[in-house]
Amino acid sequence: MVEAFGHLIKIVIGPGFCLGCGTCVASCPFSVLELVDGKPTLKGRCEACGMCFNQCPQTADFKEVERHVFGRNATEGEVVGIYERSFSSKARDAGILVRCQDGGVVTALLAALLEKDFIDGAVVTGAPDLPWFPKPVVATTREDLLKCAGTKYSRGAISTGLRDAVDLYKCGRVAFVGMPCQIRAVRRMKSSTLAVYRLADAVRICVGIFCVEALPYEVFFKKVVEGQLGINLADVAKFDIKHGKFVIYRRGEPKRELDVGALRQFVDTPCKICFDFASDLADISVGAVGSPLGYSTVLTRTPIGEEAFELAKSAGALEVRPLKDVKPGIEAVKRLSLKKMREALEEIGRQQASGQPLPVAVESVSSAFKHET
Ligand SMILES: Cc1cc2nc3c(=O)[nH]c(=O)nc-3n(C[C@H](O)[C@H](O)[C@H](O)COP(=O)(O)OP(=O)(O)OC[C@H]3O[C@@H](n4cnc5c(N)ncnc54)[C@H](O)[C@@H]3O)c2cc1C
């Protein structure tokens, strides 16, 4: 029996596990799916081809996908996933450093990959329409990349950007930048036996960013930041999470801070059950934790990740030190990874106790992680 959109509604969308990544929409060969208020919606006749179900990151068997990427599963000790080398790094370009979130490694890496003709374009996340509302952007120039530097703390429909990169921009070699769940979506596409190969095969490199949790745009940014705190989102220069504080930097005004713990109430179920902090399935993972302020922690995980990072380094785009030479180093990344796994397991336990069947992505790893944590 083909598992089609009806199954996706029953198992993922209906129970509230949909990530809104847009992978099903991007891969529907009949173009009858659309995102309405961030959720996939049928706009025509479903041909029951099963493509949407088989691309959804929530129906993926995480361990199976991990084996597809690395040829094996992470061992008990590999709590930040499988990786080759770890670095603390920073962009050398002053223009990138003023716009980036941490060390600007993601933007500098992509700019170097474009310049060296390693990729034709990059699917990144900008906020072209509404302030801080994440939307996929196909970047084909350094200027495009610069406009998308910096973190938007909500999830966007990034996979529709991959469709645009391939179908509209005719990119055959794409860098895809995403949070752990979004990288899982692309890896699911690349490992599925039923896949839209024109999209999956176009992804040359997956750059994953670290992520504890995302904050829903309407619920948090509109209602809390704008509504309750009275901060116009258009006046915000940067949002950041550092040392347990969510910091709001406003242009010409004092910064505002909220305790990160207080944000948990706004986090939705797909984030609460997510156990992947360090984008374990990426070719290269980048985050702030582990490195000094203003630097990025980089984990190169696969041969293509190593090659791309070396290319950017040798092009002079990055200042690079081994992560073991800086404080707090890899132990801090491990601590956050374990914390995220523990919290996900608690939430999974709560969901199971209420009789709620869980998506395959969660089921497949929860028993393994129970063992590890
Ligand atoms: C929701 C969220 C939570 C995070 N939590 C943590 C954390 O707890 N600890 C930690 O160390 N790091 C976290 N990060 C990652 C961190 O904020 C930086 O993205 C990372 O350190 C890279 O910094 P950079 O200066 O190299 O990136 P930059 O050069 O500034 O580039 C940032 C890149 O991130 C992409 N991006 C921005 N917003 C989004 C988004 N919403 N979805 C997908 N891609 C996006 C852009 O496309 C851009 O290419 C989080 C990121 C997100 C989106």
The ligand as an SDF file (V2000), in Angstrom:
LIG
                    3D

 53 58  0  0  0  0  0  0  0  0999 V2000
   16.4660   28.4490   15.7480 C   0  0  0  0  0  0  0  0  0  0  0  0
   17.9520   28.4230   15.9350 C   0  0  0  0  0  0  0  0  0  0  0  0
   18.4750   28.0990   17.1830 C   0  0  0  0  0  0  0  0  0  0  0  0
   19.8640   28.0540   17.3710 C   0  0  0  0  0  0  0  0  0  0  0  0
   20.3560   27.7000   18.5860 N   0  0  0  0  0  0  0  0  0  0  0  0
   21.6890   27.6080   18.7650 C   0  0  0  0  0  0  0  0  0  0  0  0
   22.2190   27.2030   20.0270 C   0  0  0  0  0  0  0  0  0  0  0  0
   21.4790   26.9280   20.9670 O   0  0  0  0  0  0  0  0  0  0  0  0
   23.5700   27.1120   20.1480 N   0  0  0  0  0  0  0  0  0  0  0  0
   24.4230   27.3990   19.1100 C   0  0  0  0  0  0  0  0  0  0  0  0
   25.6310   27.3020   19.2800 O   0  0  0  0  0  0  0  0  0  0  0  0
   23.9380   27.7830   17.9130 N   0  0  0  0  0  0  0  0  0  0  0  0
   22.6130   27.8970   17.7210 C   0  0  0  0  0  0  0  0  0  0  0  0
   22.1140   28.2810   16.5020 N   0  0  0  0  0  0  0  0  0  0  0  0
   23.0570   28.5700   15.4030 C   0  0  0  0  0  0  0  0  0  0  0  0
   23.6260   29.9820   15.4740 C   0  0  0  0  0  0  0  0  0  0  0  0
   22.6050   30.9090   15.7690 O   0  0  0  0  0  0  0  0  0  0  0  0
   24.2810   30.3770   14.1380 C   0  0  0  0  0  0  0  0  0  0  0  0
   23.3890   30.1380   13.0770 O   0  0  0  0  0  0  0  0  0  0  0  0
   25.5280   29.5810   13.8530 C   0  0  0  0  0  0  0  0  0  0  0  0
   26.4250   29.7420   14.9360 O   0  0  0  0  0  0  0  0  0  0  0  0
   26.2030   30.0530   12.5600 C   0  0  0  0  0  0  0  0  0  0  0  0
   26.7100   31.3300   12.7670 O   0  0  0  0  0  0  0  0  0  0  0  0
   27.5470   32.0610   11.6440 P   0  0  0  0  0  0  0  0  0  0  0  0
   27.9700   33.3940   12.1790 O   0  0  0  0  0  0  0  0  0  0  0  0
   28.5790   31.1330   11.1120 O   0  0  0  0  0  0  0  0  0  0  0  0
   26.4340   32.2010   10.5310 O   0  0  0  0  0  0  0  0  0  0  0  0
   26.1320   33.3860    9.5100 P   0  0  0  0  0  0  0  0  0  0  0  0
   27.3130   33.6090    8.6290 O   0  0  0  0  0  0  0  0  0  0  0  0
   25.5210   34.5240   10.2190 O   0  0  0  0  0  0  0  0  0  0  0  0
   25.0230   32.6620    8.6220 O   0  0  0  0  0  0  0  0  0  0  0  0
   23.8480   32.1820    9.2150 C   0  0  0  0  0  0  0  0  0  0  0  0
   23.2420   31.1910    8.2790 C   0  0  0  0  0  0  0  0  0  0  0  0
   22.1890   30.5790    8.9870 O   0  0  0  0  0  0  0  0  0  0  0  0
   21.0720   30.4940    8.1630 C   0  0  0  0  0  0  0  0  0  0  0  0
   19.8630   30.6980    8.9660 N   0  0  0  0  0  0  0  0  0  0  0  0
   19.5180   31.7810    9.6710 C   0  0  0  0  0  0  0  0  0  0  0  0
   18.3250   31.6010   10.2410 N   0  0  0  0  0  0  0  0  0  0  0  0
   17.9130   30.3730    9.8780 C   0  0  0  0  0  0  0  0  0  0  0  0
   16.7470   29.6340   10.1210 C   0  0  0  0  0  0  0  0  0  0  0  0
   15.7340   30.1230   10.8390 N   0  0  0  0  0  0  0  0  0  0  0  0
   16.6360   28.4050    9.5750 N   0  0  0  0  0  0  0  0  0  0  0  0
   17.6390   27.8950    8.8040 C   0  0  0  0  0  0  0  0  0  0  0  0
   18.7710   28.5640    8.5290 N   0  0  0  0  0  0  0  0  0  0  0  0
   18.8990   29.7860    9.0750 C   0  0  0  0  0  0  0  0  0  0  0  0
   21.1930   31.5870    7.1350 C   0  0  0  0  0  0  0  0  0  0  0  0
   20.7130   31.0580    5.9380 O   0  0  0  0  0  0  0  0  0  0  0  0
   22.6860   31.8300    7.0450 C   0  0  0  0  0  0  0  0  0  0  0  0
   23.2150   31.1900    5.9240 O   0  0  0  0  0  0  0  0  0  0  0  0
   20.7320   28.3570   16.2870 C   0  0  0  0  0  0  0  0  0  0  0  0
   20.2010   28.6820   15.0430 C   0  0  0  0  0  0  0  0  0  0  0  0
   18.8270   28.7060   14.8500 C   0  0  0  0  0  0  0  0  0  0  0  0
   18.2580   29.0520   13.4860 C   0  0  0  0  0  0  0  0  0  0  0  0
  1  2  1  0
  2  3  1  0
  2 52  2  0
  3  4  2  0
  4  5  1  0
  4 50  1  0
  5  6  2  0
  6  7  1  0
  6 13  1  0
  7  8  2  0
  7  9  1  0
  9 10  1  0
 10 11  2  0
 10 12  1  0
 12 13  2  0
 13 14  1  0
 14 15  1  0
 14 50  1  0
 15 16  1  0
 16 17  1  0
 16 18  1  0
 18 19  1  0
 18 20  1  0
 20 21  1  0
 20 22  1  0
 22 23  1  0
 23 24  1  0
 24 25  2  0
 24 26  1  0
 24 27  1  0
 27 28  1  0
 28 29  2  0
 28 30  1  0
 28 31  1  0
 31 32  1  0
 32 33  1  0
 33 34  1  0
 33 48  1  0
 34 35  1  0
 35 36  1  0
 35 46  1  0
 36 37  1  0
 36 45  1  0
 37 38  2  0
 38 39  1  0
 39 40  1  0
 39 45  2  0
 40 41  1  0
 40 42  2  0
 42 43  1  0
 43 44  2  0
 44 45  1  0
 46 47  1  0
 46 48  1  0
 48 49  1  0
 50 51  2  0
 51 52  1  0
 52 53  1  0
M  END
$$$$
